């Protein structure tokens, strides 16, 4: 799974305008909708928020990966947001979130959805990569950093 297959630079927002969890989720869904990646933003917001209330997607190390499946999404899509300041996200380690990666998929694309979640998680377990992405200031810097990891031959 190459994340650049599901992420375009216009789906990266840095900094996010929102300062809370639900606002960040809504903002990232709106980014996907503006890029033409989502047909029904309202349905996706509801799906992601419903999933978030079941169990936090703040997975620790400053990362949250809110995600949801909706028929308002034609294909797997990803948006990345970098909060202006670290954001409370009820993360499992109790620490604020420094990067929010929203993943959206159609209901019938479970395998792709899981592969994308696994790829994001794998990248973010690499401390050097994590610190470099947290130090970025612009969508272009985030995209370029991901591109450097998603080239053929990279693990």
KOLTI-277945 format. One line per 10 residues: number of its first residue (from 1); their letters; for each residue x, y, z of C-alpha. Coordinates in nm, 4 decimals, padded with zeros to 6 digits. Example, Ala and Ser with C-alpha at 12.3 -4.5 7.8 and 13.67 -1.06 7.14 Angstrom:
BEGIN
1 = as = 01.2300 -00.4500 00.7800 | 01.3670 -00.1060 00.7140
END
This chain:
BEGIN
1 = xxxxxxxxxx = 00.0000 00.0000 00.0000 | 00.1501 00.3306 -00.1143 | -00.0111 00.6168 00.0755 | 00.0462 00.8548 -00.2155 | -00.2119 00.6494 -00.4087 | -00.4783 00.7763 -00.1681 | -00.3377 01.1184 -00.0689 | -00.2951 01.4342 -00.2726 | -00.1365 01.7549 -00.1517 | -00.4727 01.9338 -00.1560
11 = xxxxxxxxxx = -00.5880 01.6876 00.1131 | -00.3256 01.8073 00.3614 | -00.4074 02.0969 00.5923 | -00.1376 02.2594 00.8035 | -00.2239 02.4167 01.0304 | -00.5768 02.3043 01.1083 | -00.8146 02.5821 01.2080 | -00.9891 02.3542 01.4587 | -00.8687 02.3180 01.8141 | -01.0760 02.0143 01.9159
21 = xxxxxxxxxx = -01.1320 01.6550 01.8083 | -01.4729 01.6861 01.6420 | -01.3742 02.0110 01.4707 | -01.0582 01.8489 01.3311 | -01.2545 01.5503 01.1988 | -01.5118 01.7777 01.0334 | -01.2395 01.9993 00.8868 | -01.0558 01.7037 00.7331 | -01.3767 01.5587 00.5866 | -01.4442 01.9019 00.4361
31 = xxxxxxxxxx = -01.0928 01.8980 00.2844 | -01.1702 01.5622 00.1214 | -01.5054 01.6943 -00.0040 | -01.3448 02.0088 -00.1497 | -01.0962 01.7853 -00.3339 | -01.3823 01.5854 -00.4830 | -01.2946 01.2697 -00.2889 | -01.6242 01.2520 -00.0951 | -01.9775 01.2703 -00.2353 | -02.1577 01.2974 00.0990
41 = xxxxxxxxxx = -01.9514 01.4834 00.3582 | -02.2305 01.4726 00.6156 | -02.2570 01.0940 00.6041 | -01.8792 01.0561 00.6347 | -01.8607 01.2993 00.9287 | -02.1308 01.0977 01.1035 | -01.9539 00.7659 01.0308 | -01.6156 00.8900 01.1547 | -01.7602 01.0580 01.4645 | -01.9684 00.7497 01.5509
51 = xxxxxxxxxx = -01.6537 00.5358 01.5240 | -01.4587 00.7853 01.7348 | -01.7161 00.7697 02.0152 | -01.6854 00.3905 02.0243 | -01.3118 00.4068 02.1000 | -01.0579 00.6833 02.0605 | -00.8365 00.6812 01.7539 | -00.5691 00.8749 01.9403 | -00.3212 00.5866 01.9239 | -00.0341 00.7508 02.1103
61 = xxxxxxxxxx = 00.2971 00.9149 02.0203 | 00.1072 01.2288 01.9147 | -00.0947 01.0572 01.6411 | -00.4669 01.0146 01.5821 | -00.6112 00.8165 01.2921 | -00.9854 00.8825 01.2870 | -01.1490 00.6687 01.0227 | -01.4819 00.5626 00.8871 | -01.6621 00.3830 00.6101 | -01.9407 00.5486 00.4175
71 = xxxxxxxxxx = -02.1309 00.4943 00.0953 | -02.0623 00.8645 00.0324 | -01.7021 00.7686 -00.0508 | -01.6240 00.6038 -00.3869 | -01.2661 00.4979 -00.3144 | -01.0168 00.4941 -00.0301 | -00.9116 00.8499 00.0580 | -00.6874 01.0112 00.3162 | -00.6540 01.3613 00.4603 | -00.3845 01.4839 00.6979
81 = xxxxxxxxxx = -00.4151 01.7713 00.9389 | -00.1540 01.9242 01.1636 | -00.3032 02.1089 01.4607 | -00.1677 02.4600 01.5183 | -00.0888 02.3461 01.8729 | -00.1062 01.9910 02.0103 | -00.4713 01.8923 02.0533 | -00.6507 01.6911 02.3210 | -00.7819 01.3745 02.1528 | -00.8335 01.1348 02.4469
91 = xxxxxxxxxx = -00.5280 00.9442 02.3205 | -00.4490 00.6110 02.4817 | -00.1202 00.7473 02.6216 | -00.2922 01.0587 02.7606 | -00.0786 01.2914 02.5478 | -00.2044 01.5530 02.3027 | -00.2128 01.4834 01.9317 | 00.0308 01.6517 01.6924 | -00.0947 01.4933 01.3682 | -00.4395 01.3776 01.2578
101 = xxxxxxxxxx = -00.4651 01.1325 00.9681 | -00.8226 01.0792 00.8547 | -00.8986 00.7712 00.6491 | -01.2243 00.7283 00.4577 | -01.3381 00.4291 00.2573 | -01.6446 00.2769 00.0991 | -01.8130 00.0072 00.3110 | -01.6904 -00.2732 00.0830 | -01.3169 -00.1879 00.0913 | -01.2244 -00.3366 00.4302
111 = xxxxxxxxxx = -00.8959 -00.4909 00.3152 | -00.7661 -00.1657 00.1619 | -00.8813 00.0261 00.4701 | -00.6867 -00.2077 00.7017 | -00.3761 -00.1968 00.4785 | -00.3763 00.1845 00.4848 | -00.4175 00.1917 00.8641 | -00.1271 -00.0529 00.8957 | 00.0979 00.1522 00.6641 | 00.0293 00.4764 00.8530
121 = xxxxxxxxxx = 00.0937 00.3018 01.1841 | 00.4187 00.1482 01.0563 | 00.5534 00.4837 00.9389 | 00.4628 00.6517 01.2647 | 00.6406 00.3886 01.4742 | 00.9658 00.5122 01.3201 | 01.0794 00.7763 01.5681 | 01.2918 00.9708 01.3184 | 01.0034 00.9934 01.0688 | 00.7578 01.0868 01.3442
131 = xxxxxxxxxx = 00.9756 01.3703 01.4725 | 01.0371 01.4993 01.1200 | 00.6670 01.5037 01.0328 | 00.5869 01.6817 01.3606 | 00.8467 01.9460 01.2708 | 00.6864 02.0224 00.9327 | 00.5021 02.3504 00.8845 | 00.3312 02.3205 00.5485 | 00.1290 02.0754 00.3395 | 00.4182 02.0621 00.0905
141 = xxxxxxxxxx = 00.6683 01.9618 00.3620 | 00.4344 01.6875 00.4848 | 00.3756 01.5602 00.1312 | 00.7464 01.5648 00.0465 | 00.8328 01.3745 00.3639 | 00.5722 01.1083 00.2863 | 00.6971 01.0920 -00.0717 | 01.0493 01.0238 00.0551 | 00.9138 00.7209 00.2449 | 00.6745 00.5952 -00.0202
151 = xxxxx = 00.9213 00.5514 -00.3050 | 00.9834 00.2005 -00.4375 | 01.2251 00.0035 -00.2241 | 01.1311 00.1725 00.1046 | 00.9992 -00.0497 00.3813
END
